[in-house]
């Protein structure tokens, strides 16, 4: 999109404010608000932020050891808007946004920018004449804010899966979200109540992996903003309540030919209609499942989701249209032939998650990694020891990540250093915090 077209859209929509958004390492949207009259300047000059933005944790502390704080004298970085990402935000009057890319003072891209990490990995596919395609499948919970129901899930009634009506959605938030995202250019397939009380899911059509990551980033922060404007807390937290289930972020991936647009994961002459490339990509997912865990399940709470029978991975296995495994190959063929990685937590950074899944798949393709035999049935009831389990603790996942040289090389040493320092700081804060469970369990008796 060129400057003239952007100017025309700004005028047509009466835009007076521009948000320059970018993702931090958590996937949180960080921004500056710029008057629309400064469009030319901000496209040319960008806007400055401190590098340590990538080192801020959820408690507003700056984690030490990231290489982004005192080690570089709290230096600035420059966020430059990507013109192709311009969009008018339907839920905010007179406001449009760009997604920005991070640059250093030398004019080079910053290697810890999650968007740049994904762009680098996609470039490796393009060098092989392959175009990675993806679709996001995200679950979330809605929780009431204010009033007598404050803190309770939006719909507390059980057995409401696949219901869409004013009883489970009295504020019409689903329709509001649907129409907001259609205006933003997301090709919504459907939106529905999920399995657990107060849990919902949105699916939209697949796209180029980079565009899908941008869309997912946008989806997550717009969802939260729209919900807040309706006195609701919308959370992508892995498992927000003990008595409820968890929320996943399933990544559906495929490869297409850049000239013909043909899905290269389909092979009508092969068994089950899938190509060797799909099998090798799948092999990469299996080989790097442990190493990817810290990226795909990036919080302490993410690991509360991994329980038997909860439609999330427990064992590292794959299967044909099997929802109990780590990776599923759905039954659709043609353009819909794909691998679904069910490991990511809804709280995961979409850029880093997409980068990790694609890096693992590329390693599988380059090394022709055999994924092994598919799980024959429901793996939740498998004899213990039949399959390796997923990682169950963030601290163990960080060790698995550090040991995975392929993933660490793909994501880059600067990103790895910053991510590990940020997460190790989070674990240490958790280790020294006293929970309500501990007080309730021990205070009276001891």
N, C-alpha and C positions, 0 to 999 in steps of 0.2 A: 504494500500500500504506500503510495507516494504522498508527499507533504500536501499537495493540492487536494487529493482525495480526502485526506484526514481533515484538512481545513473545511471542506465542504460538509463533511459529516458533523463536525463540531458546530458549524453554523446551523445546519438543519435540525440538530437536536438541542439547540440552545445551551450548549455546554459552556460552563464558565470555570470549571475546575478539572484538573488532570491529576490522576493518581499515578505515580511511578512506582509500581510494585516489583518486589523481587522476593524469592524464597530464601529463608535462612536454612541452616542444616536440619532443623526440625521439620521444615516444610511450612513454617508459619509465614504469612504474608507480611513483609515489612514494606513501608511506603513513605513517600513524601507527597504532600499536596501542593500543586503548582497552579497558579492562575493560567487559564487557557490562553491568555494573551501572550504568554511566554513560550508558546509552542516551539517556535523556531529556535529559541535559545536553548531550551531543554533538550531538543533533538540534537543540537550541535554540541552542547557542553555537558549534558547529563546533570546529575546532582550528586553531591558527596555524602558519604556515610563513613563512619569509622569501621575499619576492618573487623574490629572486635564484635560487631553485630553478629558475626558467625560464631562467636564464643559465648553468647548469652544463654544461660539456662532458664528453666521455667520459674526459678525463684528470683530472677533478675540479678543473679550473680554472673560474673565473668569467669569462666573456667580458666585456670592456669594451665600452661603447657600446650595450648592450642597452636602456638606460633603466630597468633593474631593480635596479641595485646601488648604487654610491656616489651616482649621480644623485638617488636618492630616500632617501639615508641608510640603506640596507639595511632598508627598512621591511618590516613584516609584512603578510601577506595572511591571509585567513580561508577555510579550506576547509569548506564546509557539506555534509553528506551529503544526497544526493538519495534520499529514502525509496523511490522507485520502483525503485531499483537494488539494494535489499537482496537478498543471496543468501548461503546457507550454502555455504562452500567445501568440497567433498567430499574434497579431498586433504589438508586440514589439520584435525586433530582440534579440535573445540570452537571453530572460527573461522568467522565470517561477515564479509561486507564490504559497504560502500557505495561507490559512486563519488561523489566530491564535486565541487562547483562552487566556483570561486575568487571571492572578494569582496574589495573594498578596504575601508579604514577608514571610508569614507563610506557603506558598505552597498550599493554598486553592484557589479555584476559586473565582473570584470577583463577588459579587451578582449584580453589575450594568452592567456587560457585557451582551449586548443584546442577544448574541448567547447562553450564559449560561441560561438566562431567558427562552428562547424557549426550550432548552434541558430539563430543569426541568419540564416544562409543558408536554412535550412529554412523559417523564418518568411516569407521572401520568396516561396517557393513556395506556402505556405499562403495568403498574401494574394492569390494568383492562383487559388485554389481547386484547387491541385494538391498531391498527397501524393507526395514522393519515396520510392521503394522501392529497396532495394539488397541485394546478396549479396556476400560476400567469398569469394575463392578464394585460399588461402594455401599457399605451398610453404616447406619448411624442410629443413635438414640436421640429422642426428643424428651426434654425434661421441663416441667413447668417452673416458671420463675414468678414469685410474688403470689399473694393471695393464700387461701387455705391449703391449696395443693402444692405450695412451694416445695421443690425438691423431689416431688413424685414424678414418675414417668408420665408423659403426655397421655398415653392410653394404657391404663393399668390392667385392662381385661386380658385374660389368657385366650389362646386359640383364635387369634384374629389374623393369622397369616393370610395374605392375599385378599384382604378386605380393603375396600376404598369407599368410605361413606362418612357422613357427618358425625356418626357416633364415635368412630375411632379418630376422626380428624375434624373436630368442631370448628376450628379456626380456618379450615380450608388451606392449610399450609402446603399440602402436597401440590395442589393446583397452582398456588402462587410460585412455588419452586419450579414446577414444570414450565410455566409460561415465562418465567425469568430466564431460564436456561435456553429455551427456544429462541428468545430475543437475542441472547448472547451467541447464538450459532451452534449450540450443542443439539445434535439430532437425537432427541430423547426417544427411546424405544418404549420404556414404561417406567412407572414408579408405583410402589406398593408397600403395604405393611409387611414386615418380615416376620420371622418365627417368634421372636420374644416380645413381650409386652412393651410398647413404646418404641419398637425398633422398625426402621424403614430402609428401603433400598431404592436406588435409582440406577438404571442402565441406559447408556446411550451408544450410538453407533461407533464402530471402530474407525480409526484414522491413522495417519502417519504417527509413529511413536512419539516424535517430538511434539506434534500438535496435541496428541492425547495427554501427554504430561502437562502441557500448558493448560489444557481444558480441565484436567483433574485438579491442578493447583487452584485454578479459578473457581471450580465447583466447590471445593472445600471451604474457601474463605467466604464466598457469596452465600453458601448455605448457612454458615454461622451468623453472618450479618443479617440476612433476611429473618432468621429465627429470632435473633435478639430484638429486631424491630417489632416482633409479635409476642414479646414477653415469654420467649422460650429459650432454653439452652439447648443447642444442638451440639452433640459431642461425637467425635470420631475416636474417642478413647477406646482402647481394646476391649475392656470389660468394666463398665462403670459401676455395676452393682453386683454384690455377691450372689444374690438370688436371681440374677438374670444371666443371659449368655453374652457372647462376645460379638464384636463387629469385625468383619474381614474386608480386605481390599484385594479382590481377585483380579489378577492381570492376565488378560487373554492376548496371546502373542502369535503372530504368523509372519511370514516373509513373502514378498511379492516381487515379480520381475519388473524392473523399472520401465521397460519398453511395452510389454504386453499387458501388464497389470495382473497377470495370472498369479494365483496363490500357489507358491512353490511348496507348500506343505501337503498339497493334494497330489496323489498319484493313483488314478483310477485303475491302473493295471496291477497295483500292488495289493497285498493283503491288508484288509481294513481300509483301503483307499488312501493311505498316507505315505508320504515320500520318506526316503532315507534322511533328508534334511530335517524333517520333523522329528524323526527318531533321535538323530544326533543332538538336535536342540534340546529335546527332552532329556537325553543323557547328560547334558550339561547342567540342567536343573537338578537332577538327582545327585550329580557329583559335587555340586556346590551348595546343596541345601543347608548344610551346617554353616558354611562360611557366610552365606547370605543372611543368616538369621538376624544378626545385629542390625542390618539395614532394613530388612523387611518387618522386623518386630522390634522397634527401636527404644521402647520404654520398659521399665520394670513391670508396669501393668500389662503390657502386651502379652506376657507369658501366662497371665491368668486365663487367657482364652483357650489355651491348648489342653483341653480335657476330652476324655473319651465320649463319643456319642453326641458331640455338640456341632457337628457338620463343619469342623475345622480340622486341620491336619494334626495327627498324633503320631503316626508312623510315616517314615519317608518311603513312600511307595507311589506308584502311578497306576492308572487304570483307564479302561474304556468307559466313558460316561459314568464314572464312579465318584460320588461326592464324599466318600470317606477317606480319600487319599490326598497326598500332598500335591500331585499334579494330575489333572484330569484331561483326557482328550475327548471333548464332546462329540456327539454322534453326527453333527452336521458336517457336510462336505462341500465341495465347491469353494466359493470365496470365504466360507465360514470355517474352513478347516483350520484348527488352531490347537495350541497348548494353553491350558488354563493353570497358572500357578496359584494355588489357594493358600499359600503360606503367609502373604503379607497381612499385617494388621492394618485396620482402617486408619490408625494414627501415623502410618509411615509417610515419609517424604516421597511424593510421586516421582520426582526427578531421580532421586537416588535409588528408589525401588525399581523403576524402569531400567536404570543404568545397570543395576546388579543383575536383574533377570536377563537382559540382553547380553551382558558380558559373559554370564554363565552359559547362555545358549551358544554364543559365538565360539567359546572354548570347546563346547561339545561338537560343533560343526567342524572346526579346524582339526580336532583330534579324533573325529568319528567315534565319539563316545557311545557305547552301547548302554541304553537305559535299563537293561535287564528285562525280565518277564513282567507283564502286567499283573497286578493283584487280581485274583479271580473273583473276589466277592467283597463283602463288607469287611474292611480290615480292622474295624474296632473290636471285633470278636476274635482276632487272630491270637494264636498261642504266643505268649510273651517270648521274645527272642527271634520270632519269625522275621520281623522287620526292625530296622533301627528306628529309634524314636527321634522326634524333633528335639531341639534344644529347649530346656524348660526354664532357664534362668538367663537374664541379660548378661551377668558376669561371665558365664560360660560361653555365651554367644560371642562376646568380645574376643575371647581367646580363640574361638574357632575362626573368627574373622581375621585376626592377626596371622593365623597359620595358613590362610588361603592366599597364596602368593598371586594366583591368577586374578582374583578379585581386587586385591590391594594394588597390583600393578595397573589394572584397568581404571580404578577410581583415582589413582595418583597419590603420591606420598603426602602432599600437603593436605588433601582432603582427609586422608586416613588419620594423620596426626591430629587434626582439629576434631574430627568426629570421635576418636577414641578418648581424647582428653575431656571432651564435653560429657560423654557417657560415663566415664570413670568418676567424674565429679558428681554426677547424678547418683551413681551407686553409693558413693561415700556419704552423701547427704541422707540417703535412705537408710544406710547401715546404722547411723547414729540417731535416727528419729524414732520416737516411741509412738506406736500405733494404738488406736482405740482397742483393737483386739488384745494387745498385750496387757493393757490396763484392766480390761474386763476379765481376762483370763487369770491374772496373777494377784491383783491388788488386794482382794479380800482375804485370800488364803495365805499369802506369804508376807 
